[in-house]
Amino acid sequence: MKKSILLALVLIVAFGLRSFAQSEEKGWIKLSEKTVSYMAETDKVNMLGKKQNISTIKLKCIRGTVKLKKLRVKMSDGTEKEFSPKGTGVFTNGMSSFAFKLPGNDTKLKELEIDYDSAGNIIFTKRAKVEIWAKLRE
């Protein structure tokens, strides 16, 4: 009985977060899309040719399950900041990470590094895919 109640609560939260993630796309721009391997990896996002005057960043899983470990940013003034995910850092298809506010008011994003891995079984599930979304400074 307790297991079924717990399962029902988990499903309600999962679908609630998924609809929340889909409703907040307004005002966000997609910077990049990455495929996540089944082992821990670090991806760098090249900011050349992309809008760099960014205030906030988030990741959105569009396939599979991703475990976000850390997100590091380097700004144009030399400021560096490392973010750790809130909660477990695991999100599945359609879900987004929490938004990370970048340091500085007039600085531009110079470099972005993401530490993550894909959860699941290499035989039965496809590799995860994530999109990196950003909100421009106003």
Backbone torsions as a table, in degrees:
resi	resn	phi	psi	omega
1	MET	NA	-45.2	-179.4
2	LYS	-65.7	-35.8	179.7
3	LYS	-65.3	-40.6	-179.3
4	SER	-68.8	-35.4	177.0
5	ILE	-67.2	-43.9	178.7
6	LEU	-62.5	-42.6	178.1
7	LEU	-62.0	-42.8	179.0
8	ALA	-62.0	-42.3	179.0
9	LEU	-64.9	-41.8	178.8
10	VAL	-62.6	-42.9	178.9
11	LEU	-64.7	-40.2	178.9
12	ILE	-62.9	-45.7	179.0
13	VAL	-64.2	-43.3	-179.0
14	ALA	-61.1	-46.7	179.4
15	PHE	-69.4	-33.5	176.7
16	GLY	-64.5	-44.7	178.1
17	LEU	-65.8	-36.9	179.7
18	ARG	-64.1	-44.9	179.5
19	SER	-68.9	-34.1	176.8
20	PHE	-63.6	-44.3	-178.9
21	ALA	-63.0	-39.6	-179.0
22	GLN	-70.5	-30.2	-175.8
23	SER	-80.5	-14.0	-176.1
24	GLU	-98.8	15.2	179.2
25	GLU	-68.0	-20.0	-178.0
26	LYS	-63.6	127.7	179.1
27	GLY	89.1	-4.1	-179.5
28	TRP	-101.7	148.1	174.8
29	ILE	-120.6	146.2	-179.8
30	LYS	-86.7	123.8	178.5
31	LEU	-87.9	-42.2	-172.6
32	SER	-162.8	168.1	175.0
33	GLU	-133.6	134.0	-177.3
34	LYS	-129.6	146.2	172.7
35	THR	-100.7	131.1	-174.4
36	VAL	-101.5	129.7	179.2
37	SER	-80.2	175.8	-178.5
38	TYR	-84.0	1.8	175.3
39	MET	-118.7	162.1	179.4
40	ALA	-59.3	136.2	179.8
41	GLU	-149.3	161.7	175.9
42	THR	-120.5	124.3	176.3
43	ASP	-109.6	141.4	174.8
44	LYS	-108.9	139.1	177.4
45	VAL	-105.1	121.0	178.9
46	ASN	-77.1	123.7	-176.7
47	MET	-94.5	0.7	177.8
48	LEU	-64.9	131.9	179.4
49	GLY	79.4	-0.3	178.6
50	LYS	-108.7	158.7	175.3
51	LYS	-64.3	132.3	-174.8
52	GLN	-113.4	-10.3	-178.9
53	ASN	-83.9	72.5	-169.5
54	ILE	-110.8	141.0	179.3
55	SER	-105.0	-29.8	-172.7
56	THR	-144.2	146.1	179.1
57	ILE	-132.0	146.6	172.4
58	LYS	-147.4	161.1	175.3
59	LEU	-112.6	143.1	177.4
60	LYS	-126.3	128.1	177.9
61	CYS	-84.2	126.2	179.6
62	ILE	-112.1	-6.0	174.7
63	ARG	-161.6	137.2	175.8
64	GLY	79.9	-155.9	179.2
65	THR	-131.8	132.3	-176.1
66	VAL	-120.4	139.8	171.6
67	LYS	-111.8	108.1	178.2
68	LEU	-81.5	127.9	-179.6
69	LYS	-101.5	-53.9	-179.3
70	LYS	-152.0	155.1	176.2
71	LEU	-132.6	124.0	-179.6
72	ARG	-118.0	137.6	177.3
73	VAL	-124.7	146.4	172.5
74	LYS	-124.0	129.5	-176.8
75	MET	-101.2	167.0	-176.0
76	SER	-65.1	-24.3	179.2
77	ASP	-88.7	6.7	179.1
78	GLY	93.6	-6.6	178.3
79	THR	-66.5	134.9	175.8
80	GLU	-124.3	143.3	178.3
81	LYS	-144.2	141.1	177.9
82	GLU	-115.0	132.2	179.4
83	PHE	-112.3	140.2	171.4
84	SER	-110.0	144.8	-178.2
85	PRO	-68.2	148.7	174.0
86	LYS	-80.7	143.3	-179.0
87	GLY	74.8	-143.5	-176.3
88	THR	-82.7	-21.1	-177.3
89	GLY	81.2	7.6	-179.4
90	VAL	-100.5	128.3	174.5
91	PHE	-141.5	150.1	-173.9
92	THR	-113.9	-177.4	-176.8
93	ASN	-46.1	122.4	177.9
94	GLY	91.1	-11.8	-178.5
95	MET	-94.5	152.9	178.2
96	SER	-117.4	155.5	172.0
97	SER	-75.0	169.3	171.2
98	PHE	-67.0	155.5	179.0
99	ALA	-77.5	140.4	179.0
100	PHE	-109.7	120.9	-179.9
101	LYS	-81.4	126.2	-177.9
102	LEU	-81.0	150.5	-178.9
103	PRO	-73.5	156.9	176.0
104	GLY	83.1	158.7	179.4
105	ASN	-108.8	-30.4	-177.1
106	ASP	-117.7	6.8	-177.0
107	THR	-88.1	158.4	179.4
108	LYS	-109.9	151.1	177.8
109	LEU	-73.9	122.4	-177.9
110	LYS	-98.9	-41.3	-175.8
111	GLU	-149.6	146.0	179.9
112	LEU	-134.5	127.2	177.0
113	GLU	-124.2	137.1	-177.9
114	ILE	-125.5	125.4	173.7
115	ASP	-102.2	121.3	-179.9
116	TYR	-160.0	173.4	168.5
117	ASP	-149.4	164.7	-178.0
118	SER	-94.2	135.4	177.7
119	ALA	-96.0	150.3	178.3
120	GLY	127.7	-176.1	-178.1
121	ASN	-102.3	128.3	-176.4
122	ILE	-60.3	-27.6	-177.6
123	ILE	-81.1	-40.2	-171.1
124	PHE	-99.5	-18.6	-176.7
125	THR	-122.7	151.2	177.3
126	LYS	-78.7	159.5	176.6
127	ARG	-64.8	147.4	-178.6
128	ALA	-73.6	153.0	174.3
129	LYS	-127.2	138.4	177.3
130	VAL	-127.7	152.1	172.5
131	GLU	-112.4	142.1	175.6
132	ILE	-103.8	120.1	-177.3
133	TRP	-111.1	148.7	-179.7
134	ALA	-139.4	153.9	175.1
135	LYS	-115.8	130.8	-178.7
136	LEU	-74.5	150.9	174.9
137	ARG	-68.0	146.4	179.2
138	GLU	-99.6	NA	NA
